[in-house]
């Protein structure tokens, strides 16, 4: 919430996608190669979609003193590209860790953030830093003017991500809002203020476990984003499907103009039903993802997964 308002110094809140995972590894090789679902071959010939990741690779290698000309890089990710889900930040963060581990160097949180942010600026122009912080967190992150703060989560929440099958463009969306603000500053500033208020109210709802209020704020946020002109017909169709499917809330992800919709479900069964509803409304695919309560976040383990955490809570 607040993806566009954060550009103008207002607060925003981002949720971690713990069920979508990214990993990277670096090992010695005869030449500089990269292996991924998107591309396999020499690093110098990687497509533009991998430019942020290659930037993270080179910047980190330079900082830790690793010669990447004799390295093979392997990337695996379940986060789709250019869908407003922070894929570039997530893969770049995995790359920074992989390169520093290969060099036997431990980077501080600030050093890691700065390296990921270099890649994010390549991906999106001037990046706020929200994604670079969010992808390294197990809890939601409040972000304002470069300052991240962990957000309290009172209870487990289940979400559905529905993919329109079309790419979003952060730079195009942000530039579009900027031009609209130059033409109608009062109009845009009122929307930015509303999005900032909704971000703060959403943080409060997360902390009290009020999923109904959180969902309402998601719908309200979507209405403001439509007013900004960053929604799209495919996104609007999925939002309508969310309403018809009794989702507690729904909004577009990232900066808009394509990508995905995030919907708040009542429970796991409802999430499954929503995925079917979204598919009928044109979604190309859908995923479930959950938020871990703050008191369980420290217990999260990628091998154990979220189900074990929720089982532990139910058995407590």
BELGI-V499657 format. One record per run of one state. SS is the DSSP state (h for helix, s for strand, l for the rest). FROM is the first residue (numbers start at 1). TO is the last residue. Records with the same first field share a line. If there is no record, write none. Layout:
SS: FROM-TO / FROM-TO
//
This chain:
l: 1-4 / 9-11 / 15-21 / 29-32 / 36-39 / 46-47 / 65-67 / 78-86 / 104-108 / 125-129 / 135-140 / 145-146 / 151-156 / 164-169 / 184-184 / 209-210 / 229-232 / 245-248 / 253-259 / 266-267 / 281-284 / 292-293 / 298-305 / 316-316
h: 5-8 / 43-45 / 48-64 / 68-70 / 87-103 / 109-124 / 130-134 / 170-183 / 185-208 / 211-228 / 233-244 / 268-280 / 294-297 / 306-315
s: 12-14 / 22-28 / 33-35 / 40-42 / 71-77 / 141-144 / 147-150 / 157-163 / 249-252 / 260-265 / 285-291
//
